[in-house]
């Protein structure tokens, strides 16, 4: 019998009985079965389970919903699928089918098929595993492509000829890399070669489908595994050429710069060890993205990348839009961290002014901790002495940030003097004068010329008024 959580076993038995009552065979397939053999099936994050039936998936879903007492059934007639919501689970039902594809479309021509037909259309051998749930064969494993062996050997492989698999649905190439990354598996040689050959076919896949797989790679424990494979297979240049452009090292007069592609992956892995936040990880990916066009060799100085922070921030919206990433506050967050990622390193000296720290806190706002996390992740030197020195410097900067913030309360600062007050005191109408005066008050507070409170700011405004009257 299956050694699965009792609540799942009882559910599977009920589904098997429902299928038996309408004379259909039913199987649980894909991720749930794979994760069972990876000893991950009892985790609390299981939210959806897939089932294949030889017959109508919609009719079985209706029968299962009635048996479970669920009235949450979603039917998708055009796809022949249905979803039943039961407690915290989404149960997906589909009829076994065979598929054929046209050359320039990933939309298959579908017709009813057997369990074997359905397994043949699976992307990977490890995802073609299934258990029978009917009472007389409950728990019987069907593994026609040696998926268990591939799990044991930590191998990613397609059930049939990989070129046909990827030609039929090019997104499967991204999925192969994604599973290799998440599971830290190797992609089998013939499968890897097929991805390299078929990579340009990814062009017919929508950016939404691609970014969904890419974000799963970015969210994995060690994202560099996936990006290295995306580079080696040629997939990365199909949708993210700016990142591929980071690759390579130039040398002049015996001076070399670091390879910014591999440096970026190291920063990404460092960030992943420190945070699960997807957008902080994207900031790591993007932080040096504009180094190639800003690269310059300066005699007596060496290689420089002046302005790559500002240019990189400018590129963020364009790259996010092309990749299908959100153009909302998450994009602005990444843009801000890219723009500011060099600033903390400029604050490492003992003589750094409170003013410089105030301005950094003011610009970073609530993202100051994430900015410092990114900056720490950016320390990738192979020289342990240098790494220790930089980390100690950042400890000092973080301490200074805490001290200045406690004293001056600059985080998410708002000008204590409103535009209406400025117009009233100076006797001016709305216009550029109001903005210039607000900026003067802001600069006076950030530079430490006056304390950060209303009374001092108002008195400063009166001094400005005196200036205006004396002109």
Secondary structure in CASP SS format (residue, H / E / C, confidence):
PFRMAT SS
TARGET T0000
AUTHOR 0000-0000-0000
METHOD secondary structure of the structure
MODEL  1
X C 1.00
X C 1.00
X C 1.00
X C 1.00
X C 1.00
X H 1.00
X H 1.00
X H 1.00
X H 1.00
X H 1.00
X H 1.00
X H 1.00
X H 1.00
X H 1.00
X H 1.00
X H 1.00
X H 1.00
X H 1.00
X H 1.00
X H 1.00
X H 1.00
X C 1.00
X C 1.00
X C 1.00
X E 1.00
X E 1.00
X E 1.00
X E 1.00
X E 1.00
X C 1.00
X H 1.00
X H 1.00
X H 1.00
X H 1.00
X H 1.00
X H 1.00
X H 1.00
X C 1.00
X C 1.00
X C 1.00
X C 1.00
X C 1.00
X C 1.00
X C 1.00
X C 1.00
X C 1.00
X C 1.00
X E 1.00
X E 1.00
X E 1.00
X E 1.00
X E 1.00
X E 1.00
X E 1.00
X C 1.00
X C 1.00
X H 1.00
X H 1.00
X H 1.00
X H 1.00
X H 1.00
X H 1.00
X H 1.00
X H 1.00
X H 1.00
X H 1.00
X H 1.00
X H 1.00
X C 1.00
X C 1.00
X C 1.00
X C 1.00
X E 1.00
X E 1.00
X E 1.00
X E 1.00
X C 1.00
X C 1.00
X C 1.00
X C 1.00
X E 1.00
X E 1.00
X E 1.00
X E 1.00
X E 1.00
X E 1.00
X C 1.00
X C 1.00
X E 1.00
X E 1.00
X E 1.00
X E 1.00
X E 1.00
X E 1.00
X E 1.00
X C 1.00
X E 1.00
X E 1.00
X E 1.00
X E 1.00
X C 1.00
X C 1.00
X C 1.00
X C 1.00
X C 1.00
X C 1.00
X C 1.00
X C 1.00
X E 1.00
X E 1.00
X E 1.00
X E 1.00
X C 1.00
X C 1.00
X H 1.00
X H 1.00
X H 1.00
X H 1.00
X H 1.00
X H 1.00
X C 1.00
X C 1.00
X C 1.00
X C 1.00
X H 1.00
X H 1.00
X H 1.00
X C 1.00
X C 1.00
X E 1.00
X E 1.00
X E 1.00
X C 1.00
X C 1.00
X H 1.00
X H 1.00
X H 1.00
X C 1.00
X C 1.00
X C 1.00
X E 1.00
X E 1.00
X C 1.00
X C 1.00
X C 1.00
X C 1.00
X H 1.00
X H 1.00
X H 1.00
X H 1.00
X H 1.00
X H 1.00
X C 1.00
X C 1.00
X E 1.00
X E 1.00
X C 1.00
X C 1.00
X C 1.00
X C 1.00
X C 1.00
X H 1.00
X H 1.00
X H 1.00
X H 1.00
X H 1.00
X H 1.00
X H 1.00
X C 1.00
X C 1.00
X H 1.00
X H 1.00
X H 1.00
X H 1.00
X H 1.00
X H 1.00
X H 1.00
X H 1.00
X H 1.00
X H 1.00
X H 1.00
X H 1.00
X H 1.00
X C 1.00
X C 1.00
X E 1.00
X E 1.00
X C 1.00
X H 1.00
X H 1.00
X H 1.00
X H 1.00
X H 1.00
X H 1.00
X H 1.00
X H 1.00
X H 1.00
X H 1.00
X H 1.00
X H 1.00
X H 1.00
X H 1.00
X H 1.00
X H 1.00
X C 1.00
X C 1.00
X H 1.00
X H 1.00
X H 1.00
X H 1.00
X H 1.00
X H 1.00
X H 1.00
X H 1.00
X H 1.00
X H 1.00
X H 1.00
X H 1.00
X C 1.00
X C 1.00
X C 1.00
X C 1.00
X C 1.00
X H 1.00
X H 1.00
X H 1.00
X H 1.00
X H 1.00
X H 1.00
X H 1.00
X H 1.00
X H 1.00
X H 1.00
X C 1.00
X C 1.00
X H 1.00
X H 1.00
X H 1.00
X H 1.00
X C 1.00
X H 1.00
X H 1.00
X H 1.00
X H 1.00
X C 1.00
X C 1.00
X C 1.00
X C 1.00
X C 1.00
X C 1.00
X E 1.00
X E 1.00
X C 1.00
X C 1.00
X E 1.00
X E 1.00
X C 1.00
X C 1.00
X C 1.00
X H 1.00
X H 1.00
X H 1.00
X H 1.00
X H 1.00
X H 1.00
X H 1.00
X H 1.00
X H 1.00
X H 1.00
X H 1.00
X H 1.00
X H 1.00
X H 1.00
X H 1.00
X C 1.00
X C 1.00
X C 1.00
X H 1.00
X H 1.00
X H 1.00
X H 1.00
X H 1.00
X H 1.00
X H 1.00
X H 1.00
X H 1.00
X C 1.00
X C 1.00
X C 1.00
X C 1.00
X H 1.00
X H 1.00
X H 1.00
X H 1.00
X C 1.00
X E 1.00
X E 1.00
X E 1.00
X C 1.00
X C 1.00
X C 1.00
X E 1.00
X E 1.00
X E 1.00
X C 1.00
X C 1.00
X C 1.00
X H 1.00
X H 1.00
X H 1.00
X H 1.00
X H 1.00
X H 1.00
X H 1.00
X H 1.00
X H 1.00
X H 1.00
X H 1.00
X H 1.00
X H 1.00
X H 1.00
X H 1.00
X H 1.00
X C 1.00
X C 1.00
X C 1.00
X C 1.00
X C 1.00
X H 1.00
X H 1.00
X H 1.00
X H 1.00
X H 1.00
X H 1.00
X H 1.00
X H 1.00
X H 1.00
X H 1.00
X H 1.00
X H 1.00
X C 1.00
X C 1.00
X C 1.00
X H 1.00
X H 1.00
X H 1.00
X H 1.00
X C 1.00
X C 1.00
X C 1.00
X C 1.00
X C 1.00
X C 1.00
X H 1.00
X H 1.00
X H 1.00
X H 1.00
X H 1.00
X H 1.00
X H 1.00
X H 1.00
X H 1.00
X H 1.00
X H 1.00
X H 1.00
X H 1.00
X H 1.00
X H 1.00
X H 1.00
X H 1.00
X H 1.00
X H 1.00
X H 1.00
X H 1.00
X H 1.00
X H 1.00
X H 1.00
X C 1.00
X C 1.00
X C 1.00
X C 1.00
X C 1.00
X C 1.00
X H 1.00
X H 1.00
X H 1.00
X H 1.00
X H 1.00
X H 1.00
X H 1.00
X H 1.00
X H 1.00
X H 1.00
X H 1.00
X H 1.00
X H 1.00
X H 1.00
X H 1.00
X H 1.00
X H 1.00
X H 1.00
X H 1.00
X H 1.00
X H 1.00
X H 1.00
X H 1.00
X H 1.00
X H 1.00
X C 1.00
X C 1.00
X C 1.00
X C 1.00
X C 1.00
X C 1.00
X C 1.00
X C 1.00
X C 1.00
X C 1.00
X H 1.00
X H 1.00
X H 1.00
X H 1.00
X H 1.00
X H 1.00
X H 1.00
X H 1.00
X C 1.00
X C 1.00
X C 1.00
X C 1.00
X C 1.00
X H 1.00
X H 1.00
X H 1.00
X H 1.00
X H 1.00
X H 1.00
X H 1.00
X H 1.00
X H 1.00
X H 1.00
X H 1.00
X H 1.00
X H 1.00
X H 1.00
X H 1.00
X C 1.00
X C 1.00
X C 1.00
X C 1.00
X C 1.00
X C 1.00
X C 1.00
X H 1.00
X H 1.00
X H 1.00
X H 1.00
X H 1.00
X H 1.00
X H 1.00
X H 1.00
X H 1.00
X H 1.00
X H 1.00
X H 1.00
X H 1.00
X H 1.00
X H 1.00
X H 1.00
X H 1.00
X C 1.00
END
